[in-house]
């Protein structure tokens, strides 16, 4: 299985600072990390993102994937992260196609902070076809939610982050769990991990702590994931796109409560 040449430059997830509690006592308190990371592709600056820095190489690969700037992991020769200059240098095999055209058309998203999507937000969405022969049992959904609940997380230590998980539809087992200061970063890091590990999305569940906006639905569809679950709510555009592409969208999912919004045929009560 092909893997580009990469650094392994994860930053510490938390840092300890002093905070005074309600009794006037100084308490050592963990807080989430946050670092600027400027992405350069073939020596051209693309943008700067703010990240926890837990999986920067997978994040950058997933970002380029979800922005449709690259179409396969084989296009990437190397990914080098250097925190001394807060930069990531990506070298591709053949350069990025139509980059000027895509960068000229940007959509500011509703992500934490200010997310940006390059090119047409709905480009190629009509060509997405998701598997309809997979079924998620309600008991498996509850098992997955419990797996997320008991998962050791940065949020439990420090708060201030969003978490995303990729799980199997057949048993709810979590394959990877990523947290970052923005939910879109966590989605992109999982997308990058899937490419690096050769993992298909067509029989998986994508879980997020964040709301289900249009961009979140589009990214899940691009990863060919048929079931999207959130402990939060959703937006009208997210709902409309989920209906259009046939994603099973489940919101307000906590413990044994959920609301099923679209493509109910995949959920077996």
Secondary structure, 3 states (H helix, E strand, C coil): CCCCEECCCCCCCEEEEEEECCCCCEEEEEEECCEEEEEEECCEEEEEEEECCCCHHHHHHHHHHHCCCCCCHHHEEEEEEECCCCEEEEEECCCCCCHHHHHHCEEECCCCCCCEEECCCCCCHHHCCCCCCCCEEHHHHHHHHHHHHHCCCHHHHHCCCEEEEEEECCCCCEEEEEEECCHHHHHHHHHHHHHHHCCCCCCEEEEECCCECHHHHHHHHHCCCCEEEECCCECHHHHHHHHHHCCEEEEEEECCEEEEEECHHHEEC
